[in-house]
Amino acid sequence: MSEDWAAVARAIRARVDELGWRQRELAERSRVSQATVREIQHHTVERHRSDRTLESLSAALGWHPRHLLAVLRNENPPAVDDPGTDEATTLSARLDAMQIQLDQVVERLDSLQSDVSTVVKRVRADD
């Protein structure tokens, strides 16, 4: 079976441009390292990636989890709501997306806590 990594790179670049994202945002949303995203998106290193990596990228881009695997294999990508979707894959993709959002909430809370601590220290210093 031939693999077309250049087609995967083109698909990712087009979708990222369409969404107006930066590479970092795709990496964060997919929970795939930015270095790996860069290699795949720019087709700089051609090596086998796990199906899970491509599924995470597909789900983060709003596609069916098997979208990029289909592109890689020169097949027609399934529709997002394709009833043939493997339920475990879909659930996993949704959980990944929720984890990303939860991580972002935690980051914001940590930032707020730091800001509040700074304000409290200043107020106490002024007393």
DOVOMAR-358654 format. One record per atom (N, C-alpha, C): x, y, z. Coordinates in steps of 0.1 Angstrom, whole numbers, plus 5000, padded with zeros to 4 digits. Layout:
<pts>
XYZ...
</pts>
This chain:
<pts>
500949885000500050005000500950125000500750214990501550334990500950444999501850525004501450635013501850765007500950865008501250995002501251095013502451105019502651205030502551345025502951375012502851505006501351545006500451455003499051485003498551525017499051445027498751475041499151615044500351655040500951785043500051895037499651875024498851975017497451985024496951875028495551875034495651955048496651925055496851995068497052145066497952185057498252325054496952395050496252335041495052405036494052425047493852325056492852335067493252435077494552435081495052525090494852665085495152695072494952825066493452855067492652765063491152785063490652825077491252765087490752795101491452915107492552965100493253075105494153045117494552925118495352885130496852895127497552895138499052875137499352735140500552695137501052555139500852525154501252615162501152595177499752555182498752625176497452595180496952455176497352415164497052275160497752175169498952205173499752115182499052105195498552225201497952225214496552145213495852175203494452115201494551965199495551925192495651785189496451705199497251775207498151715217499251635210499651685199500751625191501851735192503051695195504151785196504251885184504652005187504752105176505852055166506851995171507951945162507351835152506451745157505851645148504851715139504051805144503151885135503951945124505052015127505852085117506351985107506951875111507451775102506351725092505151695098504051645089503551755080503351875086502751985078503652035067504952025069505852075059506551965051506151835055506651725048508251725047508851755059510251765060510951625063510151545070510651415074509651315071509951215062508951115058509250995066508450965076508550845084507150805088507050685092505750635096505350695109504150745109503550795122502450705126502150705139501050615144499750665138498850575137497450605133496850705143497250685155496750775166497150925164498350945159498851085156497951145146497751075135496951125124495451145128494951055137493551065142493451185150494451215159494351335168494351465159495251465149495351585141493951595133493451485128492151495120491051555129490951495141489851535150490051685154491251725157491551865161491151955149491351915137490951995125489551995122488751915129487251915127486851815117487751715114487451615104487151485111486651385104486451255108487851205113487951135124489251085129490051005119489450945109490150875099490450955087490151075087490351165075491751155069492751195078494151195073494651055069494250955076494650825072494150785058492950835055492350815041493150895031493551015034494351095025495651025023496250985034497550915033497550795024496450725024496250595016495550625002495450754999494850784986493350734985492650744996491250704996490450824999489150814996488150924999487950925014488251045020488051065035486551045039486350985050484950965054484351095059483051115058482351235063482451235079482451345084482551355099481451275106480251265100479151195107478951055101480051005094479950875088479550765098478450695096477950595106478950485107479850465098480850365099481950395108481850505115482850555124483050455136484250425138484550335150484250415162483350365170482850435182483950475192484850375194485950405203486850515198487050525185487950625179487250765181485950765178485250895180485250935194484950845203484950885218486350935222487350865217488750905221489051045216488651075204488851205198488151315206486951285210486151375218486751395232487251295238487951305251489251385249489951365238491151445236490851595235489751625228489351765226488951825240488251745248487851795261489151815270490051725269491351735277492051865273492151895261492752015256492052135262490752135262490052255268490252255283490252145289490452145304491852195307492852155299494252205301494252365300493552415290493552555288492852625299491752575305491152625317492052635329492852525331493752515342494852625340495352635328496352745325495852875329494652905325494053035328493853055343493452955350493252965364494552985371495652915367496952935372497453075371497153135359497553265356496853365365495453345367494653425375495153425390495553305394495953285408497253355410498153355400499453425401499153575401498253625393497953765393497353815406496453735412495853765425496953765436497853675436498953665446499753795445500053835433500853955431500154085436498854095434498054205439498054205454497854085460497754075475499154115481500254075475501554115480501754265479501354325469501454465467500654545477499354495480498554555489499154545503499654435507500254415520501454495521502254515511503454595511503154745513501954785508501554925509501054955523500654855530500054875544501054915554
</pts>
